[in-house]
Each structure stands twice: as C-alpha cells, then as structure tokens.
C-alpha cells in the first residue's frame, strides 16, 4: 500500500510543478494492482508437464545397452592372447561403446571392479 501512496504523492508534486511552469495539465493512470505471484503448486505442475513432454528423450538418454560376446576376445594379440574369455560392452542409445570389461570367466564376481 505504501507504493501506491508514494506514487500518488509523486503525481501531485509533478502536477503542481507543471501548473507552476504553465505546462498543460497532466493525467496519470491509476497504479495497476500487482497480481500475486504463482504458487508453488503452479510451479510444480509446470515442471511435471515439462518433464512429461520430454520423457521419451530422457528415457533414451539414460538407457544403457549391455552386450556380452566372445568374438572380440579371439582378436586379442600379444602376451594376453587367449587369456580372456568374455567381453562385456556397455553402450549408449546411439550404439557408442562407453566401457568394455574383459574377463577370464562368465561369472558375476569376475565383473566386479
């Protein structure tokens, strides 16, 4: 309410100064009432709507593909040739390999780092 009083008193001072200097009369708009800011519920609803619209894209980004094969181990050369028996590749949605784990057996404990 203080802003309204400050605005109106500034208008009175300006109007008096304009009359003092023989300026044409000035009309002011009434101060517009400020609307209440949106509630937390509204922001949450907007966020949920945004995530829901991008859900397919978000799923694709976070999908990792795991593929295991023995074919790659046959191509190893050097001292380590014929020592590995299994390769597990972790890839993204574009088919790019992010990580490869070469193991000597197919058991779960051999995949632990």
BELNOR-V892719 format. One record per backbone hydrogen bond with DSSP energy under -1.0 kcal/mol. NH is the residue of the N-H (numbers start at 0). CO is the residue of the C=O. E is the energy in kcal/mol with one decimal. If there is no record, write none. Layout:
# BELNOR-V892719
NH/CO/E, NH/CO/E
This chain:
# BELNOR-V892719
4/0/-1.8, 5/1/-2.6, 6/2/-2.6, 7/3/-2.6, 8/4/-2.4, 9/5/-2.1, 10/6/-2.0, 11/7/-2.0, 12/8/-2.2, 13/9/-2.2, 14/10/-2.6, 15/11/-2.4, 16/12/-2.2, 17/13/-2.3, 18/14/-2.1, 19/15/-2.1, 20/16/-1.6, 21/18/-1.5, 22/17/-3.3, 42/38/-1.9, 43/39/-2.5, 44/40/-2.2, 45/41/-2.2, 46/42/-2.4, 47/43/-2.7, 48/44/-2.3, 49/45/-2.2, 50/46/-2.6, 51/47/-2.6, 52/48/-2.0, 53/49/-1.2, 54/51/-1.0, 57/53/-2.5, 58/54/-2.6, 59/55/-2.0, 60/56/-2.1, 61/57/-1.9, 64/90/-2.9, 66/88/-2.4, 68/86/-2.6, 74/71/-1.6, 80/77/-1.5, 82/79/-1.8, 84/102/-2.4, 85/102/-1.8, 86/68/-2.3, 87/100/-2.7, 88/66/-3.5, 89/98/-3.0, 90/64/-3.1, 91/95/-2.0, 94/91/-1.6, 97/89/-3.4, 98/89/-1.7, 100/87/-2.7, 102/85/-2.9, 110/107/-1.6
